[in-house]
Amino acid sequence: MDTNKITALRMERQRLLRKANETEYIELYRDMQPGYNVYWNGFGDPPSLTYRADFNDIEFNRQRQKTRGLIKGRFANGNLGWIIPEDLELYAAAFIKPLDKPTARHIKLLELIEHEPLTIQQMKEETGMLVKEITPVLHRLQEAFLIYEDQYDGEWDRGWHKFHDMFPDVNLTKYTRQEALEILLQRFAYRHVCFDVKMAKSYFKLPEKDIKAAVTALVESGIFVDCRDDRPGRPRMVEGDHPYILSEDVTLLEKYEAVPIKSVFAMHRNDFLVKSNEHRLKERWTHSYPDTLYYMLIDGEFRGAVVGKFRYTVEVEDIILDLSAKEAADRKDEILQAARYLCGENNQIKRYMGVKL
């Protein structure tokens, strides 16, 4: 199977070759949930699928938040994210962490919220607890889908509600985790074209055994094809670490005409592609600087990292790449321009491939 075709189709489905209009964006956002804001640069901002919309998607999602067309929750190992309410039952099934052993603090705050919605400041006044004591308790109740933080605008003093008061028709047991994962993994496969279990684990932050069970069921039902299969007539991929593909895409790729890709994107750490490949990216680009700021997606593949330190603004120390010296020199201007798009035009980039600028 031609990896150039896979890369081109992935870039097309990621809307990085042609940006999405609003209708296409809504479908893209659904498949790439939960949505996150821009890492480090976007504190308090609505989620964004950076580079992928032909309009201001931060403002678009701000309006969706106001009308509760996007709702907040704790998914993927307790990380805050935004999903569409139609998928609440699906994401609850995948990510819920039941509160089997509640503490006295869990019970106390839950009883207060069940009586009436409260802000954290009101909880502090009612209980005498400190904010730093209240916050982790609320987060754990959120993960159990017992309470809901109603953040529909940019205000900091938000009300916390009993979950079922906000969503009385939601059935938290409509799906098993495996059933939910089978649906989510099909969306994940469509946007990646090819993927492996470790990529899904990296993105969803769920146990590998659960992901394997869902993938196996999808292979057995014929929805996924395992490209490691050596039986005659089965497709094999050049890259053996991305073995799963939607069966319908096997046929599609045979006839697919790959568009030559020439593009450079600096991808922030909350980006869908970065989070899906986080485990590999961290191993591939090691360095002595405090932080990896961004990863460089060049011609559809990760080929480098922007490194430095996160402070009040980002401090860019170097751009490290696995390009040849000639390639790095030929594409220096567009790589620097892509890095500045996220770190800011006025942010000084100190080095390029270790050489002072």
Contacts in CASP RR format, 6 or more apart in sequence:
PFRMAT RR
TARGET T0000
AUTHOR 0000-0000-0000
METHOD contacts of the structure
MODEL  1
MDTNKITALRMERQRLLRKANETEYIELYRDMQPGYNVYWNGFGDPPSLT
YRADFNDIEFNRQRQKTRGLIKGRFANGNLGWIIPEDLELYAAAFIKPLD
KPTARHIKLLELIEHEPLTIQQMKEETGMLVKEITPVLHRLQEAFLIYED
QYDGEWDRGWHKFHDMFPDVNLTKYTRQEALEILLQRFAYRHVCFDVKMA
KSYFKLPEKDIKAAVTALVESGIFVDCRDDRPGRPRMVEGDHPYILSEDV
TLLEKYEAVPIKSVFAMHRNDFLVKSNEHRLKERWTHSYPDTLYYMLIDG
EFRGAVVGKFRYTVEVEDIILDLSAKEAADRKDEILQAARYLCGENNQIK
RYMGVKL
1 227 0 8 1.000
1 235 0 8 1.000
1 236 0 8 1.000
1 237 0 8 1.000
1 238 0 8 1.000
1 250 0 8 1.000
1 253 0 8 1.000
2 238 0 8 1.000
2 253 0 8 1.000
2 258 0 8 1.000
3 237 0 8 1.000
3 238 0 8 1.000
3 239 0 8 1.000
4 258 0 8 1.000
5 253 0 8 1.000
5 256 0 8 1.000
5 258 0 8 1.000
6 193 0 8 1.000
6 194 0 8 1.000
6 237 0 8 1.000
6 242 0 8 1.000
6 253 0 8 1.000
7 258 0 8 1.000
7 261 0 8 1.000
7 299 0 8 1.000
7 300 0 8 1.000
7 301 0 8 1.000
8 17 0 8 1.000
8 256 0 8 1.000
8 258 0 8 1.000
8 259 0 8 1.000
8 261 0 8 1.000
9 193 0 8 1.000
9 249 0 8 1.000
9 252 0 8 1.000
9 253 0 8 1.000
9 256 0 8 1.000
9 258 0 8 1.000
10 191 0 8 1.000
10 192 0 8 1.000
10 193 0 8 1.000
10 194 0 8 1.000
10 300 0 8 1.000
11 17 0 8 1.000
11 261 0 8 1.000
11 263 0 8 1.000
11 300 0 8 1.000
12 18 0 8 1.000
12 259 0 8 1.000
13 190 0 8 1.000
13 191 0 8 1.000
13 193 0 8 1.000
14 28 0 8 1.000
14 52 0 8 1.000
14 191 0 8 1.000
14 272 0 8 1.000
14 273 0 8 1.000
15 24 0 8 1.000
15 25 0 8 1.000
15 28 0 8 1.000
15 49 0 8 1.000
15 52 0 8 1.000
15 53 0 8 1.000
16 51 0 8 1.000
16 52 0 8 1.000
16 263 0 8 1.000
16 265 0 8 1.000
16 297 0 8 1.000
16 300 0 8 1.000
17 259 0 8 1.000
17 261 0 8 1.000
17 263 0 8 1.000
19 51 0 8 1.000
19 52 0 8 1.000
19 53 0 8 1.000
19 54 0 8 1.000
20 28 0 8 1.000
20 52 0 8 1.000
20 53 0 8 1.000
20 54 0 8 1.000
21 54 0 8 1.000
21 55 0 8 1.000
22 55 0 8 1.000
22 60 0 8 1.000
25 49 0 8 1.000
25 52 0 8 1.000
25 53 0 8 1.000
25 55 0 8 1.000
25 57 0 8 1.000
25 60 0 8 1.000
28 49 0 8 1.000
28 52 0 8 1.000
28 191 0 8 1.000
29 35 0 8 1.000
29 47 0 8 1.000
29 49 0 8 1.000
29 84 0 8 1.000
30 84 0 8 1.000
30 87 0 8 1.000
30 187 0 8 1.000
31 187 0 8 1.000
31 188 0 8 1.000
31 190 0 8 1.000
31 191 0 8 1.000
32 49 0 8 1.000
32 191 0 8 1.000
32 272 0 8 1.000
33 82 0 8 1.000
33 83 0 8 1.000
33 84 0 8 1.000
33 87 0 8 1.000
33 91 0 8 1.000
34 47 0 8 1.000
34 73 0 8 1.000
34 75 0 8 1.000
34 76 0 8 1.000
34 79 0 8 1.000
34 81 0 8 1.000
34 82 0 8 1.000
34 83 0 8 1.000
34 91 0 8 1.000
35 47 0 8 1.000
35 49 0 8 1.000
35 81 0 8 1.000
35 82 0 8 1.000
35 83 0 8 1.000
36 47 0 8 1.000
36 79 0 8 1.000
36 80 0 8 1.000
36 81 0 8 1.000
36 82 0 8 1.000
36 270 0 8 1.000
37 43 0 8 1.000
37 44 0 8 1.000
37 45 0 8 1.000
37 46 0 8 1.000
37 47 0 8 1.000
37 48 0 8 1.000
37 270 0 8 1.000
38 45 0 8 1.000
38 48 0 8 1.000
38 50 0 8 1.000
38 268 0 8 1.000
38 270 0 8 1.000
38 342 0 8 1.000
39 268 0 8 1.000
39 269 0 8 1.000
39 270 0 8 1.000
39 271 0 8 1.000
40 268 0 8 1.000
40 269 0 8 1.000
40 293 0 8 1.000
40 310 0 8 1.000
40 314 0 8 1.000
41 268 0 8 1.000
41 314 0 8 1.000
41 342 0 8 1.000
44 154 0 8 1.000
45 58 0 8 1.000
46 58 0 8 1.000
46 59 0 8 1.000
46 61 0 8 1.000
46 62 0 8 1.000
46 64 0 8 1.000
46 65 0 8 1.000
46 70 0 8 1.000
46 82 0 8 1.000
47 61 0 8 1.000
47 70 0 8 1.000
47 81 0 8 1.000
47 82 0 8 1.000
48 57 0 8 1.000
48 58 0 8 1.000
48 61 0 8 1.000
49 57 0 8 1.000
49 272 0 8 1.000
50 267 0 8 1.000
50 268 0 8 1.000
50 271 0 8 1.000
50 342 0 8 1.000
51 265 0 8 1.000
53 60 0 8 1.000
61 70 0 8 1.000
61 82 0 8 1.000
64 70 0 8 1.000
65 82 0 8 1.000
65 151 0 8 1.000
65 152 0 8 1.000
65 153 0 8 1.000
66 152 0 8 1.000
66 153 0 8 1.000
67 152 0 8 1.000
68 85 0 8 1.000
68 152 0 8 1.000
69 84 0 8 1.000
69 85 0 8 1.000
70 82 0 8 1.000
70 83 0 8 1.000
70 84 0 8 1.000
71 82 0 8 1.000
71 83 0 8 1.000
71 84 0 8 1.000
71 85 0 8 1.000
71 88 0 8 1.000
71 148 0 8 1.000
72 80 0 8 1.000
72 81 0 8 1.000
72 82 0 8 1.000
72 148 0 8 1.000
72 149 0 8 1.000
72 151 0 8 1.000
73 80 0 8 1.000
73 81 0 8 1.000
73 82 0 8 1.000
73 83 0 8 1.000
73 142 0 8 1.000
73 148 0 8 1.000
73 149 0 8 1.000
74 80 0 8 1.000
74 81 0 8 1.000
74 95 0 8 1.000
74 139 0 8 1.000
74 142 0 8 1.000
74 143 0 8 1.000
75 81 0 8 1.000
75 83 0 8 1.000
75 91 0 8 1.000
75 94 0 8 1.000
75 95 0 8 1.000
76 95 0 8 1.000
76 203 0 8 1.000
76 204 0 8 1.000
76 205 0 8 1.000
76 206 0 8 1.000
77 205 0 8 1.000
78 95 0 8 1.000
78 97 0 8 1.000
78 139 0 8 1.000
78 143 0 8 1.000
78 205 0 8 1.000
79 205 0 8 1.000
83 91 0 8 1.000
85 167 0 8 1.000
88 167 0 8 1.000
88 170 0 8 1.000
89 170 0 8 1.000
89 171 0 8 1.000
89 172 0 8 1.000
89 174 0 8 1.000
89 175 0 8 1.000
90 175 0 8 1.000
90 180 0 8 1.000
90 183 0 8 1.000
90 184 0 8 1.000
91 180 0 8 1.000
92 145 0 8 1.000
92 170 0 8 1.000
92 172 0 8 1.000
93 172 0 8 1.000
93 173 0 8 1.000
93 174 0 8 1.000
93 175 0 8 1.000
93 176 0 8 1.000
93 177 0 8 1.000
93 179 0 8 1.000
93 180 0 8 1.000
94 175 0 8 1.000
94 177 0 8 1.000
94 180 0 8 1.000
94 181 0 8 1.000
94 184 0 8 1.000
94 204 0 8 1.000
94 206 0 8 1.000
95 143 0 8 1.000
95 206 0 8 1.000
96 143 0 8 1.000
96 144 0 8 1.000
96 145 0 8 1.000
96 172 0 8 1.000
97 140 0 8 1.000
97 143 0 8 1.000
97 144 0 8 1.000
98 144 0 8 1.000
99 106 0 8 1.000
99 140 0 8 1.000
99 141 0 8 1.000
99 144 0 8 1.000
99 146 0 8 1.000
102 110 0 8 1.000
103 137 0 8 1.000
105 129 0 8 1.000
105 133 0 8 1.000
105 137 0 8 1.000
106 137 0 8 1.000
106 140 0 8 1.000
106 141 0 8 1.000
108 127 0 8 1.000
109 123 0 8 1.000
109 127 0 8 1.000
109 134 0 8 1.000
109 137 0 8 1.000
109 138 0 8 1.000
109 141 0 8 1.000
110 141 0 8 1.000
110 146 0 8 1.000
110 147 0 8 1.000
112 118 0 8 1.000
112 123 0 8 1.000
112 126 0 8 1.000
112 127 0 8 1.000
113 141 0 8 1.000
113 147 0 8 1.000
113 160 0 8 1.000
113 161 0 8 1.000
113 162 0 8 1.000
114 162 0 8 1.000
117 150 0 8 1.000
117 159 0 8 1.000
117 160 0 8 1.000
117 161 0 8 1.000
117 162 0 8 1.000
117 165 0 8 1.000
118 126 0 8 1.000
118 159 0 8 1.000
118 160 0 8 1.000
119 157 0 8 1.000
119 158 0 8 1.000
119 159 0 8 1.000
119 160 0 8 1.000
120 131 0 8 1.000
120 134 0 8 1.000
120 135 0 8 1.000
120 138 0 8 1.000
120 157 0 8 1.000
120 160 0 8 1.000
121 157 0 8 1.000
123 129 0 8 1.000
123 134 0 8 1.000
123 160 0 8 1.000
124 130 0 8 1.000
124 131 0 8 1.000
124 134 0 8 1.000
127 134 0 8 1.000
138 147 0 8 1.000
138 149 0 8 1.000
138 160 0 8 1.000
141 147 0 8 1.000
142 148 0 8 1.000
142 149 0 8 1.000
145 163 0 8 1.000
145 172 0 8 1.000
146 162 0 8 1.000
146 163 0 8 1.000
147 160 0 8 1.000
147 161 0 8 1.000
147 162 0 8 1.000
147 163 0 8 1.000
148 160 0 8 1.000
148 161 0 8 1.000
148 162 0 8 1.000
148 163 0 8 1.000
148 166 0 8 1.000
148 167 0 8 1.000
149 158 0 8 1.000
149 159 0 8 1.000
149 160 0 8 1.000
150 158 0 8 1.000
150 159 0 8 1.000
150 160 0 8 1.000
150 161 0 8 1.000
150 166 0 8 1.000
151 158 0 8 1.000
163 170 0 8 1.000
164 170 0 8 1.000
175 183 0 8 1.000
177 206 0 8 1.000
177 210 0 8 1.000
178 210 0 8 1.000
178 213 0 8 1.000
178 214 0 8 1.000
178 217 0 8 1.000
181 204 0 8 1.000
181 206 0 8 1.000
181 210 0 8 1.000
181 211 0 8 1.000
181 213 0 8 1.000
181 214 0 8 1.000
182 214 0 8 1.000
182 217 0 8 1.000
182 218 0 8 1.000
184 204 0 8 1.000
185 200 0 8 1.000
185 211 0 8 1.000
185 214 0 8 1.000
185 215 0 8 1.000
185 218 0 8 1.000
185 224 0 8 1.000
186 218 0 8 1.000
186 223 0 8 1.000
186 246 0 8 1.000
188 195 0 8 1.000
188 200 0 8 1.000
188 203 0 8 1.000
188 276 0 8 1.000
189 195 0 8 1.000
189 224 0 8 1.000
189 244 0 8 1.000
189 245 0 8 1.000
189 246 0 8 1.000
189 249 0 8 1.000
190 246 0 8 1.000
190 249 0 8 1.000
191 272 0 8 1.000
192 199 0 8 1.000
192 276 0 8 1.000
193 245 0 8 1.000
193 249 0 8 1.000
193 253 0 8 1.000
194 227 0 8 1.000
194 237 0 8 1.000
194 239 0 8 1.000
194 242 0 8 1.000
194 243 0 8 1.000
194 244 0 8 1.000
194 245 0 8 1.000
195 242 0 8 1.000
195 244 0 8 1.000
195 276 0 8 1.000
196 241 0 8 1.000
196 242 0 8 1.000
196 243 0 8 1.000
196 244 0 8 1.000
197 208 0 8 1.000
197 211 0 8 1.000
197 212 0 8 1.000
197 215 0 8 1.000
197 244 0 8 1.000
198 208 0 8 1.000
198 241 0 8 1.000
198 279 0 8 1.000
198 280 0 8 1.000
199 242 0 8 1.000
199 276 0 8 1.000
199 277 0 8 1.000
199 279 0 8 1.000
200 206 0 8 1.000
200 211 0 8 1.000
200 215 0 8 1.000
200 276 0 8 1.000
201 207 0 8 1.000
201 208 0 8 1.000
201 211 0 8 1.000
201 279 0 8 1.000
202 275 0 8 1.000
202 276 0 8 1.000
202 277 0 8 1.000
202 278 0 8 1.000
202 279 0 8 1.000
203 272 0 8 1.000
203 275 0 8 1.000
203 276 0 8 1.000
204 211 0 8 1.000
215 224 0 8 1.000
215 244 0 8 1.000
218 224 0 8 1.000
218 244 0 8 1.000
219 225 0 8 1.000
219 226 0 8 1.000
219 244 0 8 1.000
222 247 0 8 1.000
223 246 0 8 1.000
223 247 0 8 1.000
224 244 0 8 1.000
224 245 0 8 1.000
224 246 0 8 1.000
224 247 0 8 1.000
225 234 0 8 1.000
225 235 0 8 1.000
225 244 0 8 1.000
225 245 0 8 1.000
225 246 0 8 1.000
225 247 0 8 1.000
225 250 0 8 1.000
226 234 0 8 1.000
226 243 0 8 1.000
226 244 0 8 1.000
227 234 0 8 1.000
227 235 0 8 1.000
227 236 0 8 1.000
227 237 0 8 1.000
227 240 0 8 1.000
227 242 0 8 1.000
227 243 0 8 1.000
227 244 0 8 1.000
227 245 0 8 1.000
228 236 0 8 1.000
228 240 0 8 1.000
228 243 0 8 1.000
229 236 0 8 1.000
230 236 0 8 1.000
235 245 0 8 1.000
235 250 0 8 1.000
237 243 0 8 1.000
237 245 0 8 1.000
261 299 0 8 1.000
261 300 0 8 1.000
262 299 0 8 1.000
263 297 0 8 1.000
263 298 0 8 1.000
263 299 0 8 1.000
263 300 0 8 1.000
264 296 0 8 1.000
264 297 0 8 1.000
264 298 0 8 1.000
264 299 0 8 1.000
264 331 0 8 1.000
264 334 0 8 1.000
264 335 0 8 1.000
264 337 0 8 1.000
264 338 0 8 1.000
265 296 0 8 1.000
265 297 0 8 1.000
265 338 0 8 1.000
266 294 0 8 1.000
266 295 0 8 1.000
266 296 0 8 1.000
266 297 0 8 1.000
266 306 0 8 1.000
266 338 0 8 1.000
266 339 0 8 1.000
266 341 0 8 1.000
266 342 0 8 1.000
266 343 0 8 1.000
267 273 0 8 1.000
267 274 0 8 1.000
267 294 0 8 1.000
267 295 0 8 1.000
267 296 0 8 1.000
267 297 0 8 1.000
267 302 0 8 1.000
268 274 0 8 1.000
268 294 0 8 1.000
268 342 0 8 1.000
269 275 0 8 1.000
269 278 0 8 1.000
269 292 0 8 1.000
269 294 0 8 1.000
269 295 0 8 1.000
273 297 0 8 1.000
273 302 0 8 1.000
274 281 0 8 1.000
274 295 0 8 1.000
277 302 0 8 1.000
281 292 0 8 1.000
281 295 0 8 1.000
281 302 0 8 1.000
281 305 0 8 1.000
282 292 0 8 1.000
284 302 0 8 1.000
284 322 0 8 1.000
285 292 0 8 1.000
285 295 0 8 1.000
285 304 0 8 1.000
285 305 0 8 1.000
285 307 0 8 1.000
285 320 0 8 1.000
287 305 0 8 1.000
287 307 0 8 1.000
287 318 0 8 1.000
287 320 0 8 1.000
289 307 0 8 1.000
289 308 0 8 1.000
289 309 0 8 1.000
289 317 0 8 1.000
289 318 0 8 1.000
290 308 0 8 1.000
290 309 0 8 1.000
290 310 0 8 1.000
291 307 0 8 1.000
291 308 0 8 1.000
291 309 0 8 1.000
291 310 0 8 1.000
292 305 0 8 1.000
292 306 0 8 1.000
292 307 0 8 1.000
292 308 0 8 1.000
293 305 0 8 1.000
293 306 0 8 1.000
293 307 0 8 1.000
293 308 0 8 1.000
293 310 0 8 1.000
293 314 0 8 1.000
293 316 0 8 1.000
293 342 0 8 1.000
293 343 0 8 1.000
294 305 0 8 1.000
294 306 0 8 1.000
294 339 0 8 1.000
294 342 0 8 1.000
294 343 0 8 1.000
295 302 0 8 1.000
295 304 0 8 1.000
295 305 0 8 1.000
295 306 0 8 1.000
296 302 0 8 1.000
296 303 0 8 1.000
296 304 0 8 1.000
296 305 0 8 1.000
296 306 0 8 1.000
296 319 0 8 1.000
296 321 0 8 1.000
296 335 0 8 1.000
296 338 0 8 1.000
296 339 0 8 1.000
297 303 0 8 1.000
298 304 0 8 1.000
298 321 0 8 1.000
298 323 0 8 1.000
298 331 0 8 1.000
298 335 0 8 1.000
303 321 0 8 1.000
303 322 0 8 1.000
303 323 0 8 1.000
304 319 0 8 1.000
304 320 0 8 1.000
304 321 0 8 1.000
304 322 0 8 1.000
305 319 0 8 1.000
305 320 0 8 1.000
306 316 0 8 1.000
306 318 0 8 1.000
306 319 0 8 1.000
306 339 0 8 1.000
306 343 0 8 1.000
307 316 0 8 1.000
307 317 0 8 1.000
307 318 0 8 1.000
307 319 0 8 1.000
307 320 0 8 1.000
308 314 0 8 1.000
308 315 0 8 1.000
308 316 0 8 1.000
308 317 0 8 1.000
308 318 0 8 1.000
309 315 0 8 1.000
309 317 0 8 1.000
313 343 0 8 1.000
313 347 0 8 1.000
314 342 0 8 1.000
314 343 0 8 1.000
314 347 0 8 1.000
315 347 0 8 1.000
316 339 0 8 1.000
316 343 0 8 1.000
316 347 0 8 1.000
316 348 0 8 1.000
316 349 0 8 1.000
316 350 0 8 1.000
317 350 0 8 1.000
317 351 0 8 1.000
318 350 0 8 1.000
318 351 0 8 1.000
318 352 0 8 1.000
318 353 0 8 1.000
318 354 0 8 1.000
319 335 0 8 1.000
319 336 0 8 1.000
319 339 0 8 1.000
319 349 0 8 1.000
319 351 0 8 1.000
319 352 0 8 1.000
319 353 0 8 1.000
320 353 0 8 1.000
320 354 0 8 1.000
321 328 0 8 1.000
321 335 0 8 1.000
321 353 0 8 1.000
323 331 0 8 1.000
325 353 0 8 1.000
328 335 0 8 1.000
328 352 0 8 1.000
328 353 0 8 1.000
332 352 0 8 1.000
335 352 0 8 1.000
336 349 0 8 1.000
336 352 0 8 1.000
339 349 0 8 1.000
340 347 0 8 1.000
340 349 0 8 1.000
343 349 0 8 1.000
349 357 0 8 1.000
350 356 0 8 1.000
350 357 0 8 1.000
351 357 0 8 1.000
END
